[in-house]
Amino acid sequence: MSQGKIIAIANQKGGVGKTTTTFSLGVAFAKLGKKVLLVDLDPQGDLTSYTGIYKVLDEVKIGISNVLKQQIDYEQISIKEAIVNHNEGIDLIPSDIHLSKIERDMLNAMDRENILKNCLDEIKKDYDYILIDCPPSLGMLTINALSSASSVIVPVQTQVFAAKGLGNLLNTVVKIRKHINPDLKIEGALLTLVDKRTNLNKSIKEIIKNEYGSFIKIFSSEIPLAIKTAESTGAGKSIFSYDKNSKVADAYYSLAKEVLENAKERIRSKSSKDHSR
């Protein structure tokens, strides 16, 4: 198996569907035959809770905070010890209540932007896709995710100020690309919690496409607003297990296929350039 593709799911604005997207996209990839690992890099631990593996975060014995701390302290721990299996065919590295402290510790660590990358290097070859659920901030954890990733998906809720939040993250991506990770690509912006009944939704969507559509991909897949999504996460199940025939499940399945097609297109483009030299 080739080196796994690492995708950060990021937006410094909260409540835009990052965690739901990480979980749902991961399961969709698994249904398409891919081996998938999810990394919960948010101290709130929503992804860990959503998957239903742990009833409370206190139950996490070894999680991402342990792995990062050992890396900071130059102590030996295999990241594989933190991986747990989910019954929907994906793996998870959980978050826990200590991750906020670890983020503070990272500020004074050597090679602080690459701590997570150095951890993930051990297992990249074991997966087709590693999806990182980032916290709703542009702090050291998110910087580490972007430094580790080959690309980033930006969930954007079609509400006022959404375009501004997207712009802030894109500026961060440009800086990461310039100083730390020159290979980082923007996979695309994903419109989430879409309510097609409202005029505001339509106008915000047009603003996002007009301002950013010329230089980043806006996924054609859009994630609709639906009560079933909240119900599924509360039940510890992906939308595919909770309501596989829902529009939300269809949308995430479509998104997974778009991302896979993106990867194929990049390979074709690279091959074409190589042949033309």
N, C-alpha and C positions, 0 to 999 in steps of 0.2 A: 504494500500500500504506500502511496506517495504521502509526503508531508501533508497533514491536515490543514484545511483552510480555517483560519480564525476570524470570526466576524464579531465585532463589538456592536451591541445594540445600545445606542447612546443618545441622550438629549438631556441637557442640564435642567430642563423643565420637568416637573413631576406630573403624574397623572395623564401621560400621553400614550400609555399602553406598552411601555418597554418590556415589562415582565411578562405580560400576556403574549407579546410577540416572541420573546425568547422561547418560552415554553411551547407555544403553538407551532412556531416555525421548526423547532427541534423535532417535535413529534411528526410533523409533515415530512421532514427530511427522512426520518426513520421509516415512514410508510413508503417512501420512494427508494428504500433499500440502502440508505446511507447510515454509517456508524456515527453516532452523535454524542457529544459531551456538552452539557450546560454548566457554566460557571456562574455562581451567584456572587457577584462582587459588590452587592449593596448591603451595607450594615443593617438595613431594615429587614433583610432576609425574606422579602416577599416571594421570590422565586422558590426558595426552600420551603416556605409555607404552602405555596400554591401547588407544588407537586404532591403534597400530602404525605411525604415520606416521614416527616417529623411533625408531631402535634404541636410542640413548642420548640423554639430555637435552643433552649437549654439542653435538649436531648442530643445535640450535635457533639460528638466526642472529638472527631477530627474534621476540621473544615478548612476553608480557604485561609482563615486567619492563622491557623497553626502552620500551614505550609509557607505563608509569607513571612511569618516570624522566624521560622527556622532558616529561611533564605537570608533574612537580614542578619541573623546571629551566626551565620556560617555553620549551622548545625545540620546534621544529616537527617532528612526525613523524605521518604518517597511520596510524591504527590499522589501516587496510586493508592496510598493508604486512605486518602480523603474521598475517593470515588465511591459513590453508592449507586445501585441500580434501581431504575424505575420500571414499573410493570408495563409501561407503554413503549419499551424498547429503546430508551435513552439512558444515559448515565448523567450523574449530577455531582458536582463538588459544592457542598452546601456552605452557606454563610452562617454566622452566629453573632452573638452579642459583643464579641471582643473585636470585631473588625474595625470599628471606629478608632479604637486605641492603636491598632496596627497601622492605620492610615497616618496617624500622628508620628508614629515611630519611623515610618518610611521617609519622612521629611529630612531626617538626619542620617539616612543610610547611604552607603556607597552605591554608586550606579543606581540611584533610587528610581529612575524612570523605567528600568528594565527588570525589576524584581519579579514581577509576574511572568514576563517573557522567559526569564531563566528557569522558572518553575515549569512552565508549559512545554518547554523544549523537550523535556523527558518523555512526554506522552503525545506530542503532535502526530507522530507517525502511526499512532494507534487509532486515529479517528479520521473520518472524511471531513467532518465539520465540528468545530468548537465554537459555541456561541456564548458570549460574555454579556450578562445582564449588568449594566453599569448603574451606579447610583445617580440620583438627579442632581448632579453638581459637576463642576469641571475641576475637581480636586485631584489629589495624587492617585487615587484609585482609578479614576477615569483616564488619567494620563497613562497609567500603566496598561490599561486595557487597550488604548489606542496605539501604544508603543508595541504591544504584542500582536496586534491584529493585522491581517492582510487587507481588510476592508471594514467599513462601518455602515450600518443601516440606521437611519435617523427616523424614528416614529414621530409624526407631527400631527397633533390634533387640529382639526379645522376650526380653530377659534381665534379670537382677537389676540394679538401678540405672538401667535405661533410662528410667523415669518421671522420675527426678531430673534426668537429662541433658536431657530434654524441657522440664522446668520451667525450668531455667537459661536455655535458649535463648529460651523464650517471654518470660522477664523482659527479656532483651536486646532482643527485638523490640518490647516495650512502650516501652522507653527510646528506641530508634531512632525509633519512631513519634511519640513525644512531642517529641523535640528536633530530629530531622533529616528524617525522611521520613514525613509524616503519612498518606501514601497506601499505605504498606506493609500488605499483607494476609497472613494466614496461609492459604496454599493448602490445607494439611492435613498431617497426620502419616501417614507411610507405614510400615506394619509390614514389616520386611525380615528375611531369613534365617529365615523362619518354618518351624518344624518341628512340624507338627500332631500328631506322634506322642507328644509329651511333655506331661505334666501341667503342668510349669513354664511352658512356652510358653503354655498356655491361661490360667494364673493371671495371668501378667504382662500378657497381652493384656487381660484383664478389668480389671486395675488401671489400665492406661493409659486404657481407655475410660471407666471410672468417674470417674477424676480429671480428665480433660481433654475427654472426649467431649461434654460439655454446652456447651462454648464454643469448641472448634475441631473442624474436620472430621477424622474418621478415615477415610481412604480405604477403600472397600470392597475395592479391589484390594489383595492381599497378595502379597509377593514370597517365594516358597518357597525354602528352603535346598536348593541343588542343586550338585553337583560340576561340572555343565556350565557354570555361571557362571564359576567360576575358570578352567576350561579355555578358555573363549571369550576372556577378557581376556588370558590368556597367549598366545593365538594372534593377538592384535591385531585381533579381530573382535567385532562386537556379537553378542549372543545370537541375533539374527535371522539373521545369516549363518552362525553356527556350528551352531545347532540350532533352526531356525525353528518346529518343531513341539513344542518343549519347553513345560513349564508356566511356566517363567520368562518365555519370550517372550510367551506368552499373557497373563501377569500385567502385563507392562510395556505391552503393547498396550492392555489394559483400562485401565491407569492413564492413558495418554495420552488416551483417550476420556473418562475422568472429568474430567481437567483441562480439556479442550475444552468439556465440558458445564458445568463450573463457570463458565467465561467466558461462555457463552451465558446462563446463569441470572442472572449479575450484570448483563448487558445488559438482560435482560427486567425485572429488578427495578428498575433505574435508570429504564428507560422508563416503567414503571408509576408510579413515584414522581413523575416529571416531569409525567405526564398528570393526576395527582391534585392538583397544585398549582393 
